């Protein structure tokens, strides 16, 4: 039952932080598209790892510095919105899973797999046979 509570808290933190990130004035956070992919909170609610996916960001180190500098503001606002006994300390980490998926997709698209073109020809052959029978 405690796991369900932690999962709900993680979802709430993710939702609220996504809204709060839009209001942060730091130019380091405005350089690309940011999205929060996951939040993992410790069972004692003292720490939360926030996984950020950043697309079209030129300098990831500067982005992390901007997030770290804004973490006090984000934590304070998070505590005022969510009624938790402890507001977790936010630790931001970059999530590379989307970039990794795009990379794998490009590799798969570039493969020359024999028989793919035959699938379309096989369709035409079947149509020709249906025409002969009918």
N, C-alpha and C positions, 0 to 999 in steps of 0.2 A: 504494500500500500504506500510505503514511503517513496518508492520509485515513481509512482504515478504523480505524487505531489511534486517531486523534483522535476519531472517532465513538464508538468503544467507551469511551474515557476520558470523553467528554461524557455518555454514558449512565450510566456508573458514578457520576460526580459528581452527576448529577441524582437518581439513586436514593438515594445516601447522604445528600445534602442534604435530600431529602424526609423521610427518617427523622429526621435531626438537628433539623429545624425543629420537630418535635413536642415536643422536649425543651427548647427554649429557654424560659426563664422570663419573658422580657420581655413585659409586658402589652400593649405596642404591637403585638406579633405575634399576640396572642390575640383580636383584635377581629373577625376575620372568617375566612372559609375561604381558606387560601392553598394554591396548588399551583404547582409548578415546571413550566412549559410547555416550556422549552428551555434548553440550556446550550451556549454557543459558546466554545471554548477557543482561544487563539492557538497557532500551530504550535510555539512554543518552550515552551508550558505555563506561561508566567509570569502570564497573566491569563485569567480566565474571566468571561464575561458570563452572568449567571443571570437568566432571564426569569421573573417571578413574576406569576401571575394571582391577583388578590385580589377575592373576591366578598363583598359586604356589609361593606365597609370604609368607615368614616366619614371618616377622614383619611389620604389616601394619603401625604402628606409625612411624617407621624408613622410610618407603616409603613416607609417607606424609611429614616428615621432609626434605627428599631429594628433593621432588617436590617443597616445599616452598623455599628451598635454591636455587633451579635452576630457580625459577619464574622470577627473575630479568633478567637473560640471555634469558629465553624464551620470556619474554615480549619485550625485546629490539629487538630480532631477528624477532618476530612477527610484530613489528612496521616497521621494515625495509622491510619486504616482502609485507605486506598489507598496502595500502595507506589509512589510516583512520585518521580522525581528531584527535581522541584520541585512544591511544592503551589501551585497558582495563587492569585493574589490575586483575591478575589471582588468583582465589581461587579454590583450588583442593579439591574434595570430592570423597570418595570411593563409587563406585556403586556396590551394592551387588545383583543386579537383576539377573545376570547370575548364581551366586552361589545359589540364592533362587530358580531359575528355575530348576537347577540340583537337588536340595534337593526335590522339589515337584515331579520331574520325578522319583526319586528313591522311594519315598513313593508310587506313583502310580504303579510302577513296582512290588513292594513288596506285593501289595494287592492280596488277593486270591478271585477272582471274580468267582462265580459259573456260569457255562454256557459257559465259554471261551473254555474249552476242547470240549464241545458239538458242537461247531461251526465246528470243524474239522470232528467230527463224523457225523454231519448232512451232510456234503459235501460227505462223503463216502456213506451214506445211499442213497442220491440222485443219485449217480453214480450207485449203485447197482440196484435201481429201473429202471434207464435208460437201464441197461444191460438186465433186465428181459423183458422190453417192446420191445427192439430192437432185 
